[in-house]
Amino acid sequence: MGRTYIVEETVGQYLSNINLQGKAFVSGLLIGQCSSQKDYVILATRTPPKEERSENLRHPKAKLDNLDEEWAAEHAYQVSRMLPGGLLVLGVFIITTLELANDFQNALRRLMFAVEKSINRKRLWNFTEEEVSERVTLHICASTKKIFCRSYDIHDPKSSARPADWKYHNGLSSSWLSLECTVHINIHMPLSATSVSYTLEKNTKNGLTRWAKQIENGVYLINGQVKDEDCDLLEGQKKSSRGNTQATGHSFDVRVLTQLLLNSDHRSTATVQICSGSINLKGAVKCRAYIHNSKPKVKEAVQAVKRDIMNTVADRCEILFEDLLLNEIPEKKDSEKEFHILPRRVFVPLPGSTVMLCDYKFDDESAEEIRDHFMEMLDHTIQIEDVEIAEEINTVCVSSSVNSQASLDNTDEEQRKQPIKTTIVLKIQQNIGVITAFTVAVLAAGISFHYFSD
C-alpha cells in the first residue's frame, strides 16, 4: 500500500483554478509536512512562467521537452527559504491538456529529483534514516480532471513509481501547533588566505557546519521542561470537554542549551591557519516551527525547531552575499571596515491556518516589495498589514579599524542601556590595494557580523 497524502481543500481549489491559457502544461510545487503514517499538503504554488518564445505560443501542445527543470528547481530553492521549520517541498505537480503518457511520468520524475537536489544543495543538516524518503508527483488532466498520484524514493535515483492516495480534508492546518524560540549565537569563522579556491561562500559554510553540530547536539526545553523524545508533545496538556487534548494557544516556548565543554573522553586539537580575515556572527535569531496536531512526538517538534534555526542563519548569510554580488558595493578606501545590515525575518499568515510563512527583508525594501515577492514565489496574495517583522533595526555605531574588538564591546555595553530589540549588521574588513576585481574582493574579504540586542 502506498503513501497517503492528506490535502487541504484550498489546495484542490487552487489547482482547479489554474488556467493553462493555451499552454501545453503548468507545473508547480506541493508544500507540507511529512509524518511516519501520512503526509500533509497545505499549500501548492505554480512555477513562475518564463518569457514565452513566439514558437511555443504557436504550438501550445508542445512536448514536455520545454519543461525547464533548471528554472523549476531554482524556484523550489527560493521557496524553501520561505518555509518555517516543519514545512518542506513534498513534491511537484503538473496540469496538462494531454492524457497521461509515459512522457509525462518520466518528466515528472526528472523534475521531482531536480527539485530535491536543488533544495538540498546547501542545507546544513541531513535527513535521518527514520524519516520518510518518499516524495510525491501529481498529474492532473485539465480536460478530464483525472488525478494521477505517484511517489518516489528520493534516496534511490532508480526508484520506480509507487501508487499513492490523494485525499482532501477541510481545515487541515487550522489547529497545528507552533513552536517559537530565540537563539543566541556566537560563531567565529576564519577566512583562509592560503587557498584561493576557498571562496567566501565555502568559508562561511564550513564555519556554519561546525556550528550546526552544536545545534544538533543541544538540549531543548519545551515550556521549560526537558521531555523524552518519544513522548507525545501534547502529553500533560489539558483536555477539552470532548476529551481531546489541546495546547494552550497552540503554541510552545522552546529554549536551546548548547554544550560549552566537550566530553572528557573527547580529545581536542588546535589548528594553525593563515587567514585574511574572519567572520563573526554574534547575537540572536527568531525561529518558528510548526507541527501537525495528530499525536505529534517530541522528537518531531525538536527536529523542526533545529532545522529552522540552521536554515534561517544560513539563508540570511547567503541572501546578503547575493545582494553584495548583485550590487557590487565599491570599496571604501578610507577605512578597513564596512557595515551592512542583514535581512530581517518577516512572517505572514496562511489564510485558514495557524501556520505562518516567512521571508527576508532588507531595510531599504518596502512592504509592497515583500507582498510582490510572495506573489511571485508562492502565487499567494498577502495583506501588507499582516506582515509581521520579527526583528527591529536600530542605529549601529561603526567602529574604527584600530582596536575594533574593544570598540565593539563598548558599543555593545552602550546598546544594552537602551530599549533595543534586535539589530543585525555585517562588517567587512578589506585588504586595501589587493582588490583588483569584485571577485577578488570577495576572496580577500574578512567579514564580521555583529548583532546587538538588549
C-alpha positions in Angstrom: 0.0 0.0 0.0 1.4 3.4 -1.0 1.7 6.6 0.9 -1.4 8.7 1.9 -1.4 12.4 1.3 -3.9 14.4 3.3 -4.5 17.6 1.3 -6.0 20.9 2.4 -9.2 21.6 0.4 -7.9 25.0 -0.6 -5.1 23.3 -2.4 -7.6 21.4 -4.6 -9.4 24.7 -5.3 -6.1 26.4 -6.3 -5.2 23.6 -8.7 -8.6 23.5 -10.3 -8.5 27.3 -10.8 -5.2 27.2 -12.7 -5.8 28.2 -16.3 -3.5 26.8 -18.9 -4.1 29.8 -21.2 -3.1 28.0 -24.3 -0.1 26.3 -22.8 0.6 22.6 -23.0 1.1 22.4 -19.3 1.7 24.2 -16.0 3.9 22.8 -13.3 4.5 23.7 -9.6 5.3 22.7 -6.1 3.5 20.9 -3.3 4.3 22.1 0.2 3.6 20.5 3.5 4.9 18.1 6.2 5.9 14.5 6.5 5.0 12.2 9.3 5.6 8.5 9.8 2.0 7.5 9.0 1.0 10.0 6.3 2.0 13.3 4.7 0.1 16.6 4.8 -0.1 19.0 1.9 -1.2 22.5 2.9 0.0 24.7 0.0 0.5 24.5 -3.7 2.2 27.1 -5.9 2.8 27.2 -9.6 6.3 27.8 -11.0 6.5 31.4 -12.3 6.4 31.5 -16.1 9.5 32.5 -18.1 9.2 34.8 -21.0 7.5 32.8 -23.7 9.0 32.4 -27.1 6.8 33.0 -30.1 7.2 29.5 -31.5 5.9 28.0 -28.2 2.7 30.1 -28.5 2.1 28.8 -32.0 2.4 25.2 -30.8 0.5 25.0 -27.5 0.7 21.2 -27.5 4.5 21.2 -27.5 6.2 18.2 -25.9 7.5 18.2 -22.4 10.9 18.9 -23.7 10.0 22.5 -23.0 9.7 21.8 -19.2 12.6 23.8 -17.8 13.9 21.7 -14.9 16.6 24.2 -14.0 14.1 27.0 -13.8 11.7 24.9 -11.7 14.5 23.7 -9.4 15.7 27.3 -8.7 12.1 28.3 -7.9 11.9 25.4 -5.4 15.1 26.6 -3.8 13.8 30.1 -3.4 10.6 28.8 -2.0 12.4 26.6 0.5 13.8 29.8 2.1 10.2 31.0 2.8 9.2 27.9 4.7 9.5 27.8 8.5 10.6 24.8 10.5 8.5 21.7 9.9 7.5 22.6 6.3 9.2 21.4 3.2 8.6 20.8 -0.5 6.9 17.5 -0.6 6.8 17.1 -4.4 5.7 18.6 -7.7 2.5 18.7 -9.8 1.8 19.2 -13.4 -1.5 20.1 -15.1 -1.7 19.3 -18.8 -4.2 19.2 -21.7 -2.9 15.8 -22.7 -3.8 12.4 -21.4 -1.3 10.7 -19.1 1.5 9.2 -21.0 4.9 7.8 -20.2 6.5 11.1 -21.3 4.7 12.9 -18.6 5.5 10.4 -15.9 9.2 10.4 -16.8 9.2 14.2 -17.0 7.6 14.5 -13.6 10.1 12.0 -12.2 13.1 14.0 -13.5 11.6 17.3 -12.3 11.0 15.9 -8.8 14.6 14.7 -8.4 15.9 18.0 -9.8 13.8 19.9 -7.3 15.0 17.8 -4.4 18.7 18.1 -5.4 18.3 21.9 -5.7 16.8 22.3 -2.3 19.3 20.0 -0.5 22.5 21.5 -2.1 23.2 24.0 0.7 21.5 22.5 3.7 23.4 22.3 7.0 21.5 19.2 8.1 20.7 15.8 6.6 17.7 13.6 6.7 17.7 10.8 9.2 17.3 7.1 8.3 14.0 7.0 10.1 12.5 9.8 8.1 10.1 9.4 5.2 12.1 9.4 2.0 9.2 9.4 -0.5 8.2 12.5 -2.5 5.0 12.9 -4.4 4.3 13.7 -8.1 0.8 14.7 -9.1 -0.5 14.8 -12.7 -3.9 16.4 -13.4 -5.5 16.3 -16.8 -7.2 19.6 -17.4 -9.8 18.2 -19.7 -10.9 15.1 -17.8 -10.0 16.4 -14.3 -8.5 13.0 -13.5 -5.7 12.9 -10.9 -2.8 10.5 -11.0 -0.7 10.5 -7.8 2.6 8.7 -7.5 5.5 8.7 -5.1 9.3 8.1 -5.5 12.1 7.3 -3.1 14.5 10.2 -3.2 17.3 8.1 -1.9 17.1 5.8 -4.9 17.7 7.6 -8.2 16.4 4.4 -10.0 13.3 4.0 -7.9 10.1 3.2 -9.7 6.7 5.0 -9.2 4.5 3.8 -6.4 0.8 4.5 -6.3 -0.3 7.0 -3.6 -3.6 8.1 -2.2 -4.6 11.8 -2.5 -7.4 12.8 -0.1 -8.8 16.2 0.6 -9.6 17.5 4.1 -11.1 20.8 5.2 -9.2 22.9 7.8 -6.2 20.6 7.7 -3.8 23.0 9.4 -6.3 25.2 11.2 -5.1 23.9 14.6 -1.5 23.0 14.0 0.9 23.6 16.8 3.6 26.3 16.7 7.0 26.4 18.5 8.9 29.6 18.9 12.3 30.4 20.2 15.1 33.0 20.2 18.6 31.5 19.8 21.7 33.4 20.9 24.6 32.7 18.7 28.3 33.5 18.6 30.0 32.0 15.6 33.6 32.6 14.6 34.7 31.6 11.1 38.2 32.2 9.8 38.7 33.1 6.1 41.6 31.1 4.6 44.3 33.2 2.9 46.3 30.3 1.6 43.8 28.7 -0.7 42.3 30.8 -3.5 39.8 28.1 -4.2 38.2 28.8 -0.8 35.5 31.3 -1.7 33.6 33.4 0.8 30.7 31.1 0.4 32.7 28.0 1.1 34.4 29.5 4.2 31.1 30.5 5.5 29.5 27.1 5.0 32.5 25.4 6.7 32.1 27.6 9.8 28.3 27.2 9.9 28.6 23.4 9.5 30.7 23.3 12.7 28.2 25.5 14.5 25.3 23.3 13.2 26.7 20.4 15.1 26.3 22.3 18.3 22.6 23.0 17.4 22.1 19.3 16.6 23.6 18.2 19.9 21.9 20.9 22.0 19.3 20.3 24.8 15.8 21.6 24.0 13.4 22.8 26.7 9.8 22.8 25.8 7.8 25.2 28.0 10.7 25.0 30.4 10.9 21.2 30.6 13.1 18.5 29.1 10.9 15.8 27.6 11.7 12.4 26.4 11.9 12.5 22.6 9.5 9.5 22.2 6.8 11.1 24.3 3.7 12.8 22.8 4.2 16.5 22.5 0.7 17.2 23.9 1.2 14.9 26.9 0.2 16.7 30.1 -1.9 19.3 28.2 -5.4 20.0 29.4 -8.3 18.1 27.8 -11.4 19.8 26.4 -14.9 18.8 27.4 -14.9 16.4 24.4 -11.9 14.6 25.7 -9.5 16.0 23.1 -6.1 17.1 24.2 -5.4 20.8 23.4 -2.4 23.0 23.6 -3.0 26.4 25.2 -3.0 28.8 22.2 -1.5 26.0 20.1 2.0 27.5 20.9 5.1 26.2 22.8 8.0 28.2 24.0 11.4 26.5 23.2 14.8 27.2 24.7 18.0 25.9 23.4 21.0 24.9 25.6 24.3 24.2 23.8 27.3 22.5 25.3 30.1 24.7 26.4 32.6 21.9 27.1 33.4 18.7 25.3 33.1 15.4 26.9 36.2 14.3 28.9 36.8 11.4 26.6 36.8 13.7 23.5 40.2 14.8 22.5 40.5 18.4 21.3 43.1 19.6 18.8 44.2 23.0 17.7 44.8 24.1 14.1 47.0 27.0 13.0 45.6 28.6 9.9 46.8 31.6 7.9 43.7 33.9 7.4 42.9 37.1 5.5 40.1 37.8 8.0 37.3 36.3 9.8 33.5 36.2 10.1 32.0 36.8 13.5 28.3 36.1 13.8 27.0 37.2 17.2 23.6 37.9 18.5 20.1 36.3 18.4 17.7 35.0 15.8 14.0 34.5 15.9 12.9 31.0 15.0 9.5 29.3 14.4 8.4 25.8 13.6 5.0 24.2 13.0 3.9 20.6 13.7 0.7 18.7 12.9 -1.7 18.0 15.8 -2.2 14.3 15.1 -0.3 12.9 18.1 3.0 14.5 17.3 6.1 13.3 19.1 8.6 15.5 20.9 11.4 14.5 18.6 9.4 15.7 15.6 8.9 19.1 17.2 12.5 19.4 18.3 13.8 18.4 14.9 11.6 21.0 13.2 13.0 23.7 15.5 16.6 22.6 15.0 16.3 22.8 11.2 14.6 26.2 11.3 17.5 27.6 13.4 20.1 26.3 10.9 18.1 27.3 7.9 17.4 30.9 8.9 21.0 31.6 9.8 22.4 30.1 6.6 19.7 31.7 4.4 20.4 35.2 5.8 24.1 34.9 5.1 23.5 33.7 1.6 20.9 36.4 0.8 23.3 39.1 1.9 26.2 37.7 -0.1 23.9 37.6 -3.2 22.9 41.2 -2.6 26.5 42.3 -2.4 27.4 40.5 -5.6 24.5 41.9 -7.4 25.1 45.5 -6.3 28.9 45.3 -6.4 29.3 47.7 -3.5 32.5 49.7 -4.1 35.4 49.5 -1.7 35.9 52.2 1.0 39.5 53.3 0.7 39.4 55.4 3.9 38.6 52.5 6.2 39.1 48.8 6.5 35.5 48.2 7.6 32.1 48.4 6.2 28.7 47.8 7.8 25.9 46.1 6.0 22.5 45.3 7.6 21.5 41.7 7.3 17.9 41.0 6.1 15.3 40.8 8.8 12.9 37.9 9.0 9.2 38.6 8.4 6.2 36.3 8.9 2.9 36.2 7.0 -0.2 34.1 8.0 -1.5 31.5 5.7 -5.3 32.0 5.4 -7.4 29.5 7.3 -4.3 28.1 9.1 -2.2 28.6 12.2 0.9 28.3 10.0 2.9 31.4 9.0 5.2 31.6 6.0 8.3 33.7 6.1 10.6 35.9 4.0 13.6 38.2 4.5 13.5 41.9 4.1 16.4 44.4 3.8 16.0 47.8 5.5 15.5 49.6 2.2 12.8 47.2 1.0 9.2 48.2 1.3 6.2 46.1 2.5 4.9 46.3 -1.1 8.1 44.6 -2.3 7.6 41.8 0.2 4.0 41.5 -1.0 5.1 41.3 -4.6 7.8 38.7 -3.7 5.2 36.5 -2.1 3.0 36.7 -5.2 5.9 35.9 -7.5 7.3 33.0 -5.5 4.1 31.5 -3.9 1.4 32.8 -6.1 -0.2 34.0 -2.9 -1.7 37.4 -2.3 -1.0 38.8 1.2 -2.2 41.9 3.0 0.5 44.4 3.9 -1.0 44.9 7.4 -0.5 41.1 8.0 3.3 41.3 7.5 4.9 40.7 10.9 8.5 41.8 11.3 10.2 39.5 13.7 13.2 41.8 14.3 13.6 45.5 14.6 16.5 47.5 13.1 18.3 50.2 15.1 21.2 52.5 14.7 24.6 50.8 14.8 27.9 52.5 15.8 30.7 51.9 13.2 34.0 51.4 15.0 37.4 52.3 13.7 39.9 49.8 12.3 42.1 50.2 15.4 41.3 48.0 18.4 38.0 47.1 16.7 37.1 44.4 19.2 37.3 46.7 22.2 35.4 49.4 20.4 32.6 46.9 19.5 32.5 45.6 23.1 32.0 49.2 24.4 29.3 49.8 21.8 27.5 46.6 22.9 27.5 47.9 26.5 26.0 51.2 25.4 23.3 49.4 23.4 22.3 47.3 26.5 21.3 50.5 28.2 18.8 51.4 25.5 15.4 49.7 24.9 16.6 48.0 21.7 15.0 44.7 20.5 17.4 43.4 17.8 20.0 44.6 15.3 22.0 42.6 12.8 24.9 44.1 10.9 27.7 42.8 8.8 31.2 44.3 8.9 33.6 43.7 6.0 37.3 44.1 6.6 39.1 44.6 3.3 42.8 44.4 2.4 43.2 47.7 0.6 45.3 47.6 -2.5 44.9 43.9 -3.1 41.4 44.1 -4.7 41.5 44.4 -8.4 38.1 43.0 -9.2 35.0 42.3 -7.2 35.5 38.5 -7.3 39.0 39.0 -5.8 37.4 41.3 -3.2 35.2 38.5 -2.1 38.1 36.1 -1.8 40.2 38.6 0.1 37.5 40.0 2.4 37.2 39.3 6.0 33.7 39.6 7.4 32.3 40.2 10.9 28.7 40.1 11.8 27.6 42.0 14.9 24.1 41.6 16.2 23.1 43.9 19.1 20.2 43.2 21.3 19.0 44.3 24.7 
